[in-house]
């Protein structure tokens, strides 16, 4: 009987299979949220609001690319038979992996 993958494992697999889509969706969500936030601030010019939204989205995209690189590194090093990420939030799983790597250095 096959094990049901945990939520973190299924999210990791989706990110591995759809890296560009994940980063693109995160960018779109980031710029939309930033524009919505900046539009609620009435004392800023429209051009400044758009520039701030773009900068926020770029920072979020860089974070998504770093996360995607971490997932890729995990897959290259461990493959699908690597350490299981059970019962931990996704960010905690990456922190555990980083801590293990630091101990090996």
Secondary structure, DSSP 4 states (H G I P E B T S, - for coil): -PPPPPHHHHHHHHHHHTHHHHHHHHHHHHHHHHHHHHHT-TTS-HHHHHHHHHHHHHHHHHHHHHHHHHHHHHHHHHGGGS----SS-HHHHHHHHHHHHHHH-
